[in-house]
Amino acid sequence: MGPMELRHLRLFCEIVDQRSFSLAAEYMHITQPAASLQVRSLERELGARLLDRSGRDVKPTDAGDVLYRRARQIIALDDEARVEIMNLGDLVGGRVTIGAATGPGEHLLPGLIAEFKHAHPGIDLSLRVTDSHGVIDLVLARELELGVVGAVSGHPDLAVAPFARDEIVVVCAPTHPWASRNDVGLDEFLREPMIVQQQGAGIRAVVEAALRERGIKPAQLNVFLELGLNESVKHAVMAGAGVTYLSKFAVRSDVRNGMLAIVRVADFQITRDFSIVRSRTRAQSKAVEAFLRYLEAQYERL
């Protein structure tokens, strides 16, 4: 048996995770035929079939399950060795991959990342914006080093730290009857045509949990449209399609510019913490540690 190559193991794990040769090949920046050749090379070396391709999805065989478990450990050790060697030097370079829910990802992090980059020009930072559940999944899958989310799941591998205190506000178009009122009742809020974000959006989970605490089922909301995330919901509200609830950070400039109006719902204030999440089991580079300390220091400022 010849030596197994680390890149072959990385590809194999990606195929198992994605359940697809084509998606894994695309992620690894190789062609699908090249991916098939690498897997066949692994199977020859180990003398066992590793993947079952008979169904719609690619699935590991019993031998494939064993290799996947051990390959993940080998890859993690390789990552840790690289990080430890890199950490022997001074903090002059490195890479930080960040994921964020749409609220902090669109309205808080871009400015903070630019400020951090100015102080550490040798560090490369990339930001990926998706919903909170998606960010947490990517952090746990070790595809992202840090995440900033609104709703946190209690996963044992997830380390959580506070980032910013947010208030969820109800907004309407400036021409809406509510725009000229000091506040509206919770019963009016439930009756009004509502634009909501897609399932998985952290803000939706927080509002639905707050309603349940009042004994109100989320189904009692008069949902007129379910759209994507922040921007699509905002534009529907600006067009007069209904009202919505959003992070105060997401609407600051729109309220200032007269595009949206904030409405207070009497006796129904919702606050939440945006949190920084990372994997407990992943080794952190000096660059990641520096950016993490910088983010944790922003709580009072934001």
Secondary structure, 3 states (H helix, E strand, C coil): CCCCCHHHHHHHHHHHHHCCHHHHHHHHCCCHHHHHHHHHHHHHHHCCCCEECCCCCCEECHHHHHHHHHHHHHHHHHHHHHHHHHCCCCCCCEEEEEEECHHHHHHCHHHHHHHHHHHCCCEEEEEEECCHHHHHHHHHCCCCCEEEECCCCCCCCEEEEEEEEEEEEEEECCCCHHHHCCEECHHHHHHCCEEECCCCCHHHHHHHHHHHHCCCCHHHCCEEEECCCHHHHHHHHHCCCCEEEEEHHHHHHHHHCCCCEEEEECCCCEEEEEEEEEECCCCCCHHHHHHHHHHHCCCCCC
